[in-house]
């Protein structure tokens, strides 16, 4: 369950802070080279873990000449089949701030119901509005601060990430022995794949 590597160097989306309490999670990232608006590729942050779920932040810039350019911010939750079934209700507040965190440039609040099949939330911000409100602040530092506040409600998880990770390691050990046994008998069959399929079916039941 190792996270995918970011498409670009980490410096473009650097985690600054994570704060948690019983009901909320706040994450802050610095988006580098924002003032020049030269890049279009998706930038991924590393995996975070909160309330028994894993998630990561993705930012992307794209648009059309008529509609203008937009910054899209995604919160993507782990939908690995090992996590089984889960649901949650979220209230997310997305904010773009100056790098020092003192000036609020744009913000957006949305409520979502998510699960293991509909597993991400997204907010879009017009680039021109960010540039206008950021004025010389963005151009002088080249960086904006992204702040996401997540209010969690109604979380239901079939298994915790720690339990599933332990189970996966146990299955790996058993599969290694099983696969060796099958190969020695001249057969070619993925016991590992069969066990994963059986476990996913177990989660569905």
N, C-alpha and C positions, 0 to 999 in steps of 0.2 A: 504493500500500500504506500510505496514511496510516491511523493508528489511529482508531477511532471516538472521539468525544468522550465523556467521562464523563457519565452522566445527571445528576449533581449536581456542585456545585463541588468542586474538588480538595481543599479543606481537610478534607473528611470522611474521605479516605483518602490520607494524605500519605506518600510514600516517605521513609524516614529514612536507609537504608543498604543497600548491596549489596556483598557480599564474595564473591570467587571464588577457588578454587584449581583444581588439575587435575581433581578428581573431584566437588567440591561447589560449590553456590551457596547463599548465605544472603541473604535479603531481609528487611528490617524496614520495617514501616509503622506509623504512628500512626492509630488509628481515633478520630476526634473525636466529641464529643457522645454517647459511649457510655454514660455514667453515667445519662442521662435515659431511655434506651431508647424514644425517641419516634419514631424513623424506621424505616421498613420497606422503603424503596426500595433497589435494588441500587446498590452503590458500586464503581466500577472504578478501578484504578490505571492508570498509563501502561504502555506496552510496555517490557519488559525483553528483553535479548538475552544468551544464554549457551549455550555448547557448540554453536553453529550454529543454535539454535532461538530463536524469539521466544515470550514468554509474558507474561501480565498477571494481576494478582490481582483477584478480585472478592469482596466480602463482602455478605451478605444476612441479614436477620433475619425469620423468619416461624415460624409454628407454629399449634397449636390450643389451645383452652382446656383440654382434658383432657391432651394430651401435653406441654403447656408450650411455651415459646418457645425457639428454637435460633438460634445464630449459625452460619451456613454460610460456610466459606472455600473458595474455588475457585482453582485454578491452571489457567488456560486457555491452551492453546498455540495458536499461529497455524496454522490449517488452510486458509489461502488456497490455491487450486488451484495457484498458482505454486510452492509449496514441494514439489510432487510427493509421492513416497512417503517416509515416514520412520517409524522405530520407536525406542523407548527404554524401558529399565526404570528406574524411579525408586523410591527410598525417601525418602518425605517425612515430615518431623517438623514438626508444626504446634504452635506455642506461643503462648499469650496471656500477656503479662507486664504488670506495672505500667509506667506510662509511663517511669520511670527505668530499667527493664530489670532491676531487682534482685529482684523478687518474681515467681516462676513461679506463675501462677494455674491454668491447665489446659494439658494437652498431649496430643497424639495422634500416633501413628506408623503409617504405612501404606506398603505396597509396591504399586506399580502397573506394569502394562505398558500403554503408550499408543502410539498411532500417529495418522496423519493423519485417521482417521475416528472414533477414540475418543480425543479430544484434550484431556480435562480431568480433573483429580482434585479431590476434594472431601472436606472434613472438617466434622463438625457438633459444636457444643458447647452444652450446656444453659445458657441465660441465668442461671437461678437459681444454678447451680454457680459461674459466673463472678462473679456478684454476691456470693455468700457468701464466696468466697475472696478477692475483691478488697476486701471490707469498705469502709472509708472511703476507701481509696486511689482507687477509681474515682470515687466521688462528689465527692471534693475536686478532682480534675483534669479529670474528664469525659472522659478519654482512656485507652485501653489500647493497648499495643504488641503488634502481631502480628509474630511471627518464623516464617519458613518456611525450613527447611534441606532442600535437595534433594541427594541422593546419586545421581549419574548412572552408569548402567551400560548397556553394549550399545547405544550410540547408532549408528544407521545412517541416513544422510541421502543422498538421491539427488543433491541439489544444495545448495550453501550459499546462505544468504540473499543474500549479496553478488552471487553469480553470477546468481541469479534476478532481482534488482533491475536489474542491468545488462542482462540479456536483455530484461526488460520494457520498459526505456527504448528499446532498439534496435527492438523490435517497434512501440512507439508511433510512433517516427519513420517507420518504413516504412509503417505503417497510415495515417498522416496523408496521405502522398503517394498511397497507393492509393485511399483514400476520395475524395480530391479528384478523382482521375482518373475514378472511377466516376460521381461526381456530374456531372462535365463531360460525360460521355457519356449523361446522362439516366437512369442506372440508380441504384437504391437498394439497397445491399448492405453489410453490416457485415463488412469484411475483418478488422477487429480481433477480432470475436467468433469468426470462423472460425479465426484464428491461435491464439487461446486454446484453443479446442476441440482443435485439432491438437496443441498442446503438452501439454495434459492427457492426451491419448491416448498421446503419446510417453512420458510419465512412467509410464503404466500398463504400457507394453510393457517 
